[in-house]
Amino acid sequence: MSFPTKIFRLERTLFFLMVTVALVALFVNCKGNTESTTIQEMPVANSTLDATKNRNISQEFKDYWYAGKAEISSYKLEQARYGELRDGTAALIFVTEDFLPEVQVKADRQNDTNVPVLKVNATKNFNTGIYPYSVMSSTFYPVFEEKHAIKVSQSMQEWCGHQYAQINNREQFEVNSHSYFEGEADKNFSIPKTTLENELWAQLRIDPTALPTGNFKAIPDFSFTRMKHVPIKAYNAKGTLTATSYTLEYPDLNRSLTINFSGSFPYTIEGWEETFVDGYGARAKELTTKATRIKTIKSAYWGKNSNADAGLRTELGLE
């Protein structure tokens, strides 16, 4: 075999090898870009998160939450705002995914250092007179370890402007808050780790018996702190658990939250009630926000993005 022929065959072999590697990388990347990833049987230790014990996860849990679909529940909403109750809708979207513990965003591909989380996206939509409110929070809660949420973010949009707040779980809770209101804009600070109200919804779905009870410190839901313009910090709280409900009371805020859920797995959230003094001046009064479940479906919703899929919103009662 001549020397040029050998060179040609070597170049051809290298070319096919490079193509094969590129195709494999593309396949892995595409596979990693789904909302629900392959379950990791062992939790990942990470010094930046609060160390605590591992959680026992049943096969029933794995079969339900790692089937490649999200759970979507719709709710009829009566939301207290400006001293009146407003009709609207709410949704809770629960889905498992892999999370990057350091950068604290969703992982694009599977890796042994990823942390499996149960993510809950909670939305509220209602109108106040002529203008609409849109509220959404995202909580990323570790599945296999009894730790605090790795990250919580919340945004609120209405015609006056918008607000955004985020907590990252590192050595402390790092808070990043932005608002169009004077005195609330562009804040970055840290607070000691304690119970996050936002994480309780995911914790309930994994193991309601692990919810905190008795007296403790808790950081209220971001949508409450932004609507009421109270500081994002820990407040005195009291938790009470029954077979089908969990109540969180904040005596210093004159506020209580009760989450009603089914008494057996998968602990479906049937609705909730939130009572506090709402409104300003003469319109201020104690009101109770209520949410009642309309329907729950399992769906790989990230692929349901064509016009033909719009009927699913009608099925959920969101249209």
C-alpha atoms as one frame of an Amber mdcrd trajectory, in Angstrom:
protein
   0.000   0.000   0.000   1.400   3.362  -1.014   2.050   6.067   1.550  -0.600
   8.482   0.090  -3.173   5.692   0.270  -2.390   5.094   3.931  -2.754   8.794
   4.657  -6.098   8.899   2.850  -7.464   5.928   4.810  -6.250   7.404   8.083
  -7.931  10.732   7.311 -11.156   8.945   6.356 -11.101   6.945   9.604 -10.547
  10.088  11.660 -13.386  11.835   9.805 -15.910   9.056  10.569 -14.717   8.953
  14.181 -15.317  12.692  14.567 -18.786  12.385  13.019 -19.674   9.526  15.396
 -18.531  11.498  18.455 -20.544  14.541  17.334 -23.695  12.466  16.818 -23.357
  10.839  20.242 -22.893  14.253  21.879 -25.955  15.593  20.075 -28.056  12.623
  21.185 -27.003  13.018  24.830 -27.679  16.744  24.761 -31.139  16.309  23.257
 -31.960  13.569  25.717 -30.911  15.814  28.576 -33.200  18.618  27.439 -36.375
  16.896  28.625 -38.183  17.987  31.750 -38.029  14.609  33.466 -34.718  12.752
  33.532 -33.608   9.293  34.546 -33.749   8.812  38.285 -30.531   8.870  40.301
 -30.658   6.287  43.047 -28.138   8.041  45.314 -28.162  11.690  46.402 -25.203
  13.924  45.662 -23.331  15.519  48.548 -22.532  19.200  48.137 -20.794  21.375
  50.696 -22.692  24.506  49.658 -26.032  22.991  50.679 -27.207  22.361  54.219
 -26.140  18.866  55.250 -28.846  16.603  56.650 -30.080  13.016  56.434 -31.086
  11.096  53.331 -34.742  10.452  52.556 -36.232   7.036  51.829 -38.081   7.126
  48.503 -40.600   4.392  47.714 -40.904   2.557  44.419 -44.423   3.985  44.191
 -42.928   7.473  44.237 -40.380   6.584  41.554 -43.024   5.036  39.314 -45.245
   8.131  39.584 -42.724  10.947  39.364 -40.165   9.444  36.981 -42.504   8.364
  34.176 -41.460  11.203  31.854 -44.507  13.388  32.575 -45.390  16.343  34.758
 -48.412  16.591  37.020 -50.583  19.632  36.239 -53.422  20.705  38.536 -55.757
  23.620  37.852 -57.661  25.557  40.515 -60.556  27.999  40.771 -59.079  30.998
  42.566 -60.618  33.668  44.780 -57.720  36.032  45.457 -57.756  38.810  48.048
 -56.383  42.081  46.665 -57.079  45.722  47.599 -59.724  44.749  50.123 -61.819
  42.650  47.725 -61.895  39.068  46.457 -60.997  38.612  42.776 -61.966  35.628
  40.632 -59.129  33.949  38.778 -57.302  30.711  38.115 -54.250  29.049  39.575
 -52.089  26.107  38.548 -49.525  23.869  40.219 -47.069  22.088  37.929 -44.903
  19.431  39.581 -42.117  17.710  37.640 -38.810  16.017  38.425 -35.603  17.154
  36.779 -31.844  17.234  37.239 -30.403  20.392  38.801 -26.888  21.830  38.843
 -26.061  22.444  42.531 -23.391  25.103  42.001 -24.870  27.207  39.173 -28.376
  26.355  40.464 -30.169  25.981  37.151 -31.678  23.022  35.315 -29.056  20.632
  33.931 -29.015  20.237  30.137 -27.546  16.758  30.378 -27.314  13.958  32.918
 -24.287  13.884  35.183 -23.359  12.170  38.452 -22.955  15.562  40.124 -26.521
  16.671  39.332 -29.070  16.878  42.147 -32.516  15.338  41.424 -35.214  17.835
  42.389 -38.985  18.015  42.458 -39.799  21.350  40.842 -43.068  23.127  41.506
 -44.170  25.999  39.314 -47.107  27.823  40.916 -49.101  30.375  38.928 -51.948
  32.764  39.742 -53.879  34.910  37.269 -56.601  37.369  38.241 -57.818  40.856
  37.400 -58.068  43.907  39.642 -60.601  46.131  37.906 -59.177  47.093  34.518
 -55.733  45.572  34.908 -54.486  41.973  35.283 -52.112  40.308  37.723 -49.825
  37.432  36.792 -47.843  35.719  39.559 -45.461  32.776  39.238 -43.034  31.069
  41.595 -40.570  28.242  40.938 -39.184  26.058  43.716 -36.462  23.428  43.264
 -36.558  20.941  46.127 -34.140  17.977  46.563 -35.835  14.594  46.199 -33.425
  12.330  48.059 -32.211  14.533  50.890 -34.112  16.380  53.592 -32.644  19.781
  52.849 -33.994  23.211  52.131 -34.893  24.100  48.560 -31.845  24.758  46.410
 -33.505  27.754  44.786 -36.771  29.705  44.864 -37.721  32.445  42.403 -40.874
  34.514  42.050 -42.103  37.151  39.634 -45.185  39.368  39.590 -46.437  41.415
  36.664 -49.251  43.965  36.588 -49.831  47.201  34.747 -48.058  49.338  37.367
 -44.840  47.376  36.838 -43.158  44.120  37.770 -41.234  42.615  40.677 -38.774
  39.741  40.955 -37.212  37.953  43.921 -34.893  34.949  44.185 -33.275  32.939
  46.964 -30.211  30.778  46.303 -29.236  28.196  48.902 -25.480  28.539  49.421
 -23.557  29.092  52.689 -26.556  31.226  53.640 -29.720  32.123  51.763 -28.634
  34.692  49.182 -31.526  37.016  48.303 -31.762  39.003  45.083 -34.810  41.280
  44.930 -35.985  43.834  42.355 -39.071  46.024  42.426 -40.428  49.193  40.878
 -41.480  50.416  44.344 -39.324  52.959  46.157 -37.406  51.330  48.979 -37.648
  47.822  47.487 -35.609  48.148  44.293 -32.381  46.249  43.538 -31.498  44.592
  46.822 -28.915  41.869  47.416 -28.452  40.451  50.902 -28.038  37.210  52.856
 -30.152  35.719  55.641 -29.683  32.609  57.806 -31.187  29.385  56.526 -34.580
  28.408  57.873 -37.875  26.967  56.623 -39.083  28.395  53.311 -42.846  28.466
  52.905 -42.382  27.944  49.163 -40.574  24.629  49.733 -43.371  23.146  51.850
 -45.536  22.434  48.782 -42.896  20.123  47.306 -42.003  18.633  50.681 -45.667
  17.737  51.185 -45.751  15.810  47.897 -42.735  13.725  48.928 -43.550  13.091
  52.594 -46.203  15.159  54.413 -45.198  13.651  57.762 -41.857  15.480  57.458
 -43.516  18.919  57.377 -42.396  21.133  60.268 -44.794  21.349  63.199 -44.839
  23.309  66.426 -43.070  26.656  66.711 -40.249  27.582  64.335 -39.004  30.357
  62.043 -40.198  30.548  58.428 -39.761  32.816  55.427 -43.223  33.550  53.946
 -44.198  32.959  50.342 -42.645  35.583  48.081 -45.965  36.593  46.540 -47.248
  37.536  50.000 -44.168  39.553  50.971 -44.298  41.459  47.663 -48.041  42.162
  47.745 -47.917  43.281  51.368 -44.518  45.018  51.042 -43.040  43.295  54.085
 -39.327  42.410  54.337 -38.106  39.058  53.044 -36.922  37.520  56.297 -37.792
  34.816  58.825 -40.873  35.309  61.006 -42.262  33.354  63.966 -44.440  30.531
  62.674 -46.446  27.576  63.917 -47.188  24.435  61.907 -50.087  22.035  62.485
 -50.492  18.788  60.553 -53.551  16.549  60.223 -54.154  13.556  57.976 -55.378
  15.793  55.119 -54.268  19.354  55.880 -51.295  21.433  56.897 -51.691  24.856
  58.531 -48.959  27.466  58.843 -49.636  30.459  61.090 -47.640  33.700  61.341
 -48.772  35.532  64.511 -46.631  38.617  63.791 -48.144  38.939  60.296 -51.741
  38.069  61.250 -51.666  35.514  58.459 -52.427  31.809  58.125 -52.164  29.315
  55.273 -53.930  25.947  55.136 -53.063  23.458  52.386 -55.601  20.649  51.911
 -54.355  17.408  50.356 -55.409  13.816  49.817 -54.456  11.515  52.653 -52.730
   8.907  50.494 -50.031   8.934  47.830 -49.480  10.969  45.648 -50.870  13.464
  48.213 -52.679  15.549  45.603 -53.193  19.155  46.664 -56.956  19.694  46.707
 -56.813  23.413  47.447 -55.683  26.004  49.954 -56.895  28.937  52.067 -54.826
  31.976  52.979 -56.210  34.465  55.520 -54.732  37.917  56.214 -55.700  41.579
  56.475 -55.876  42.922  52.934 -56.444  46.400  51.534 -55.417  49.856  52.673
 -57.118  52.488  54.835 -60.887  52.145  55.047 -60.825  49.191  52.642 -58.580
  47.084  54.877 -60.269  43.947  56.192 -59.516  40.323  56.937 -60.121  38.248
  53.821 -59.492  34.640  52.856 -58.002  33.691  49.530 -59.329  30.290  48.417
 -58.272  27.845  45.713 -60.309  24.746  44.795 -58.971  22.036  42.502 -60.641
  21.726  39.096 -58.694  18.924  37.428 -55.359  17.102  37.481 -53.635  15.557
  34.452 -50.248  13.966  33.758 -48.614  15.362  30.627 -45.257  15.982  28.972
 -46.485  19.541  28.552 -43.193  20.890  27.147 -44.051  19.107  23.906 -47.673
  20.299  23.844 -46.970  23.644  22.196 -48.934  23.563  18.935 -52.312  25.175
  18.284 -53.806  21.677  18.260 -52.838  21.282  21.929 -54.764  24.355  23.098
 -57.754  22.191  23.979 -55.856  20.895  26.996 -56.288  24.312  28.613 -60.040
  23.978  28.196 -59.862  20.491  29.699 -58.042  21.961  32.710 -60.626  24.727
  33.063 -58.054  27.451  32.449 -59.912  28.915  29.463
